[in-house]
Amino acid sequence: MSGVLTFYGPWVLEVLDATSHMAQSLTIAGSDLLDGRHRVSYTERPTLTVTGPVWHLGLEHYPFDEDAAWQASDVRSTTAYDAAVGLVTVLEAAAVPPGTVHERYDNLVVRLTSADPGLVVPDLVPNPYDFTFPERRGKRPAGTGHARGPRRPGDDAGLTDADQSR
């Protein structure tokens, strides 16, 4: 996958990990306020709130080569929906050109969480299913058996006629 991805609406962008010693950056284009290159160092874990109807995010690296320039990183993307927080996308980048086979995608890891309140389902409806056991009222009627094994004479002692008919 190429290093540029398109997002719609507001998102919270968190850098979870930046393990490469070479320079890395997040390049944002088309946002309301945060367009430009945002460098990420080995120890920084910035969090940005990016807004805009349509905006683009590029993950890049700066190789150690003498005549190097910023290059797009190869990015692996995973998207999931979490009912508690909404839509979440995790981007894992390798400091290699897009399309390059690479076994590790841990040079730059970014989590984006949609800040669109319409994508979070509120828990307004209580769970309609009740799997609790009702309390027992007396012993079981004769002949129905119970967990201790077969019924024995005298097990029905103390039951009323109403209990016996159930």
C-alpha positions as CSV (number, residue, x, y, z in Angstrom):
1,M,0.0,0.0,0.0
2,S,1.3,3.5,-0.7
3,G,2.1,5.8,2.1
4,V,-0.8,8.2,1.5
5,L,-4.3,7.5,2.8
6,T,-7.5,9.5,2.7
7,F,-9.7,10.2,5.7
8,Y,-13.1,11.9,6.0
9,G,-14.1,14.1,8.9
10,P,-12.5,14.6,12.3
11,W,-10.0,12.0,13.6
12,V,-7.7,11.8,16.6
13,L,-4.2,10.7,15.5
14,E,-1.9,9.1,18.1
15,V,1.7,7.9,17.4
16,L,2.0,4.7,19.3
17,D,5.5,3.8,18.4
18,A,8.4,5.2,16.4
19,T,11.3,2.6,16.6
20,S,13.4,3.5,13.6
21,H,16.5,5.6,14.2
22,M,16.0,7.3,10.8
23,A,13.8,10.4,10.6
24,Q,10.1,9.8,10.2
25,S,7.2,12.1,9.5
26,L,3.4,12.4,9.1
27,T,2.4,14.6,6.2
28,I,-1.1,16.0,6.4
29,A,-2.8,17.6,3.4
30,G,-6.4,19.0,3.0
31,S,-7.1,19.4,6.7
32,D,-8.6,22.5,8.3
33,L,-5.6,23.5,10.4
34,L,-2.7,20.9,10.5
35,D,-1.5,20.7,6.9
36,G,2.3,20.1,6.6
37,R,5.0,17.7,7.7
38,H,5.0,16.7,11.3
39,R,8.3,15.1,12.2
40,V,8.3,12.1,14.6
41,S,11.4,11.4,16.6
42,Y,12.5,8.2,18.2
43,T,11.0,9.2,21.6
44,E,8.1,11.4,20.7
45,R,4.5,10.1,20.9
46,P,2.4,13.1,19.6
47,T,-1.4,13.2,19.5
48,L,-3.1,15.4,16.9
49,T,-6.8,16.1,16.3
50,V,-7.2,16.4,12.5
51,T,-10.4,17.9,11.1
52,G,-11.6,18.6,7.6
53,P,-14.2,17.1,5.3
54,V,-11.5,15.2,3.3
55,W,-7.9,15.1,4.2
56,H,-4.8,12.9,3.4
57,L,-2.2,11.4,5.6
58,G,1.3,10.3,4.3
59,L,3.8,8.3,6.4
60,E,7.3,9.0,5.3
61,H,10.9,8.2,6.2
62,Y,14.2,9.9,5.5
63,P,16.9,7.3,4.6
64,F,20.5,7.5,5.7
65,D,21.7,8.0,2.1
66,E,23.9,11.0,1.4
67,D,21.6,12.3,-1.4
68,A,18.4,11.2,0.3
69,A,15.0,13.0,0.4
70,W,11.8,12.2,2.2
71,Q,10.3,9.0,0.8
72,A,6.9,7.4,1.2
73,S,6.9,4.4,3.6
74,D,5.2,1.1,2.9
75,V,2.1,1.1,5.1
76,R,-0.1,-1.7,6.4
77,S,-3.6,-0.7,7.6
78,T,-6.1,-2.4,9.9
79,T,-9.5,-1.0,10.5
80,A,-12.0,-2.1,13.2
81,Y,-15.2,-0.9,14.8
82,D,-15.3,-0.7,18.6
83,A,-18.7,0.0,20.0
84,A,-17.2,2.0,22.9
85,V,-15.0,4.4,20.8
86,G,-16.2,4.0,17.2
87,L,-14.1,3.5,14.1
88,V,-10.4,2.8,14.7
89,T,-7.6,2.5,12.1
90,V,-4.1,1.4,12.9
91,L,-1.3,2.2,10.5
92,E,2.0,0.3,10.6
93,A,4.8,1.6,8.5
94,A,8.1,0.1,7.3
95,A,10.9,2.4,6.3
96,V,11.0,1.0,2.8
97,P,9.4,2.1,-0.5
98,P,5.7,1.2,-1.0
99,G,5.2,-2.3,-2.4
100,T,8.5,-3.6,-1.0
101,V,8.3,-7.0,0.7
102,H,9.2,-6.4,4.4
103,E,8.8,-8.7,7.4
104,R,8.4,-6.0,10.0
105,Y,6.0,-3.0,10.0
106,D,7.0,-1.4,13.3
107,N,9.1,1.6,12.3
108,L,6.1,3.9,12.8
109,V,2.8,2.8,14.3
110,V,-0.2,5.3,14.3
111,R,-3.7,4.8,15.7
112,L,-6.5,7.0,14.3
113,T,-9.8,7.1,16.1
114,S,-12.8,8.7,14.4
115,A,-14.0,11.8,16.4
116,D,-17.3,11.7,14.5
117,P,-20.0,11.3,17.2
118,G,-22.3,9.8,14.6
119,L,-20.0,6.7,14.4
120,V,-20.3,5.8,18.1
121,V,-23.4,3.8,19.1
122,P,-24.6,4.9,22.6
123,D,-25.6,2.2,25.0
124,L,-29.1,3.7,25.4
125,V,-31.0,0.4,25.3
126,P,-30.5,-2.0,28.2
127,N,-29.8,-5.6,27.3
128,P,-33.2,-7.3,26.9
129,Y,-31.9,-10.7,27.7
130,D,-31.7,-11.9,31.3
131,F,-29.7,-15.1,31.7
132,T,-29.9,-15.3,35.5
133,F,-31.7,-18.2,37.2
134,P,-34.9,-17.4,39.1
135,E,-34.8,-18.2,42.8
136,R,-36.2,-21.6,43.7
137,R,-39.3,-21.8,45.8
138,G,-39.2,-25.1,47.6
139,K,-38.2,-28.4,46.3
140,R,-38.9,-30.0,42.9
141,P,-42.0,-32.0,42.5
142,A,-41.8,-35.8,43.0
143,G,-40.4,-37.8,40.0
144,T,-38.6,-34.9,38.3
145,G,-35.2,-35.9,39.7
146,H,-32.5,-33.5,40.9
147,A,-28.8,-33.0,40.8
148,R,-28.1,-35.3,43.7
149,G,-29.4,-38.3,41.8
150,P,-32.7,-40.3,41.8
151,R,-35.5,-39.3,44.1
152,R,-35.9,-41.2,47.3
153,P,-38.9,-41.8,49.5
154,G,-39.3,-38.8,51.9
155,D,-37.7,-36.3,49.5
156,D,-41.2,-34.7,49.2
157,A,-41.6,-34.1,52.9
158,G,-42.6,-30.5,53.6
159,L,-44.1,-29.7,50.2
160,T,-47.6,-28.4,50.0
161,D,-50.2,-29.7,47.6
162,A,-49.7,-26.7,45.4
163,D,-45.9,-27.5,45.3
164,Q,-46.7,-31.1,44.4
165,S,-48.9,-30.1,41.4
166,R,-46.1,-28.1,39.6
